[in-house]
Amino acid sequence: MKLRLLPIVALMLPLIAFAAEVGDVVKFDAPPQKVGRDIMQAFTNRKSSTGFSGRPVPMKDLGNVLWAANGINRPESGMRTAPSALNKQDIDLYVFDQKSVYKYNPKDHSMNLVVKGDHRSLFTERMKTPIIILLVSDVSKFAGGMGTEDDHRRMGAFDAGIVSQNISLYCSALGIATRVRASMDGPGIQKLLGLSEKQIPMLNHAIGYNK
Ligand SMILES: Cc1cc2nc3c(=O)[nH]c(=O)nc-3n(C[C@H](O)[C@H](O)[C@H](O)COP(=O)(O)O)c2cc1C
């Protein structure tokens, strides 16, 4: 029995090692033009996961989720897959895994190491998800324009909601499980990542595969 499993385990090893041992910069491949399910199937299947297995998410799929979330879909203008109030592009994405925290760089479709270590306990981690994508709004980008600080915070929350829905639908299309959550240790996250009080953790997405 053990011997029969060996080839399967051997085949999976490079995938597991790559997910666990990425460098300071992870450059993703360009996103594909087509994925398995169409938009209607993605809507039909969208739901919040209630429990994740430990199965790692392949880097390729993570890159595609980040691009769908808030990547650049019009390279000539730098515009994004998600609209944003006044096109301020205020939402930054951070990826927390078992080894490190990375920040997504849409211009390069890559992610850069921010801090080492497993910091997933800053989120509601009853679920033990392999990956958490954090959505931070830099509401300072709305300053000097119209509205009050409350208005800026509202715009940041709206923009985070739109990015979140991009993630949910793309995950649904790909058969990846996710759950959006508002609960997290906001001040603890700001401290860890060196964020200002205007860079507000709005939502986070647990990402993985259903049990
Ligand atoms: C803004 C927002 C905040 C949420 N916060 C949490 C949360 O902190 N913890 C959690 O387990 N689920 C959270 N959820 C997920 C909801 O509980 C879930 O979407 C709802 O129960 C409906 O289930 P469905 O997504 O499968 O349709 C949140 C959802 C939204 C839209």
The ligand as an SDF file (V2000), in Angstrom:
LIG
                    3D

 31 33  0  0  0  0  0  0  0  0999 V2000
  -18.4950   42.2110    4.6990 C   0  0  0  0  0  0  0  0  0  0  0  0
  -18.4860   40.7630    5.1230 C   0  0  0  0  0  0  0  0  0  0  0  0
  -17.8610   40.3990    6.2930 C   0  0  0  0  0  0  0  0  0  0  0  0
  -17.8030   39.0440    6.6830 C   0  0  0  0  0  0  0  0  0  0  0  0
  -17.1140   38.7140    7.8140 N   0  0  0  0  0  0  0  0  0  0  0  0
  -17.0180   37.4040    8.1530 C   0  0  0  0  0  0  0  0  0  0  0  0
  -16.2430   37.0330    9.2980 C   0  0  0  0  0  0  0  0  0  0  0  0
  -15.6440   37.8730    9.9610 O   0  0  0  0  0  0  0  0  0  0  0  0
  -16.1490   35.7160    9.6170 N   0  0  0  0  0  0  0  0  0  0  0  0
  -16.7820   34.7520    8.8730 C   0  0  0  0  0  0  0  0  0  0  0  0
  -16.6600   33.5620    9.1930 O   0  0  0  0  0  0  0  0  0  0  0  0
  -17.5200   35.0780    7.7640 N   0  0  0  0  0  0  0  0  0  0  0  0
  -17.6520   36.3740    7.4010 C   0  0  0  0  0  0  0  0  0  0  0  0
  -18.3600   36.7300    6.2810 N   0  0  0  0  0  0  0  0  0  0  0  0
  -19.0020   35.6650    5.4530 C   0  0  0  0  0  0  0  0  0  0  0  0
  -20.5230   35.6290    5.6820 C   0  0  0  0  0  0  0  0  0  0  0  0
  -20.8060   35.0560    6.9470 O   0  0  0  0  0  0  0  0  0  0  0  0
  -21.1750   34.8160    4.5460 C   0  0  0  0  0  0  0  0  0  0  0  0
  -20.9510   35.4680    3.3330 O   0  0  0  0  0  0  0  0  0  0  0  0
  -22.6730   34.6470    4.7870 C   0  0  0  0  0  0  0  0  0  0  0  0
  -22.9070   33.7610    5.8620 O   0  0  0  0  0  0  0  0  0  0  0  0
  -23.4160   34.1280    3.5710 C   0  0  0  0  0  0  0  0  0  0  0  0
  -22.8890   32.8890    3.1570 O   0  0  0  0  0  0  0  0  0  0  0  0
  -22.4490   32.6820    1.6440 P   0  0  0  0  0  0  0  0  0  0  0  0
  -21.2490   33.5880    1.3950 O   0  0  0  0  0  0  0  0  0  0  0  0
  -22.0690   31.2290    1.5100 O   0  0  0  0  0  0  0  0  0  0  0  0
  -23.5840   33.0580    0.7500 O   0  0  0  0  0  0  0  0  0  0  0  0
  -18.4290   38.0560    5.8850 C   0  0  0  0  0  0  0  0  0  0  0  0
  -19.0740   38.4530    4.7000 C   0  0  0  0  0  0  0  0  0  0  0  0
  -19.0890   39.7570    4.3140 C   0  0  0  0  0  0  0  0  0  0  0  0
  -19.7760   40.1340    3.0040 C   0  0  0  0  0  0  0  0  0  0  0  0
  1  2  1  0
  2  3  1  0
  2 30  2  0
  3  4  2  0
  4  5  1  0
  4 28  1  0
  5  6  2  0
  6  7  1  0
  6 13  1  0
  7  8  2  0
  7  9  1  0
  9 10  1  0
 10 11  2  0
 10 12  1  0
 12 13  2  0
 13 14  1  0
 14 15  1  0
 14 28  1  0
 15 16  1  0
 16 17  1  0
 16 18  1  0
 18 19  1  0
 18 20  1  0
 20 21  1  0
 20 22  1  0
 22 23  1  0
 23 24  1  0
 24 25  2  0
 24 26  1  0
 24 27  1  0
 28 29  2  0
 29 30  1  0
 30 31  1  0
M  END
$$$$
